[in-house]
Amino acid sequence: MPRPKSDTRARILHSARTLLRRQGYHGTGLAQIIELSGAPRGSVYFLFPGGKEEIAVAAVAGWAEELDALLAKTRAASPDARSWIATLAGHFAADLRSSGFTEGLPVTTVTLDSVPASPALTTACRSAYERWLQTMTEGLTAYAVPDARTLALLLLTALEGAAVLCRAYGSTAPLDDTAARLLTLLPR
């Protein structure tokens, strides 16, 4: 009789994602990840022989996939580029509010805290941003927005930077104001 599939890997990654968003890479200890996940220490080392860095790389890859799926889902439900970007900004604002401004955008804290010191995390973060930039560029192109790649880069950096300010201010006002201004750059 086959053994039931364990959710230990998923619990470890979920715990790491929560802690990394709150505390960054260097502020998060492997012992914290293990404690929050409830996973046996031996399982962590078995599943992630590269330790905390391997867990963080897997977390970043998961975020890249998750946000890319959100970009695609919200784009499919949006009649135009303005609606799409407004929906994304609203999602980011809701996410910040629901965490009480303790959790930033997923890859930001890891990037600020560990790049370029960790080549593995540098590659993972760069890959995540490139993936999102590509998806945003494709979306803007599909909406017939001129200079889509440059505008996608502006949107990504502005929304990400505004989210950092939201944490500092404990308010979504920086994101709300930034999103409102960005929407004026998009065709009606």
Secondary structure, 3 states (H helix, E strand, C coil): CCCCCCCHHHHHHHHHHHHHHHHCCCCCCHHHHHHHHCCCHHHHHHHCCCHHHHHHHHHHHHHHHHHHHHHHHHHHCCCCHHHHHHHHHHHHHHHHHHCCCCCCCHHHHHHHHHCCCCHHHHHHHHHHHHHHHHHHHHHHHHCCCCCHHHHHHHHHHHHHHHHHHHHHHCCCHHHHHHHHHHHCCCCC
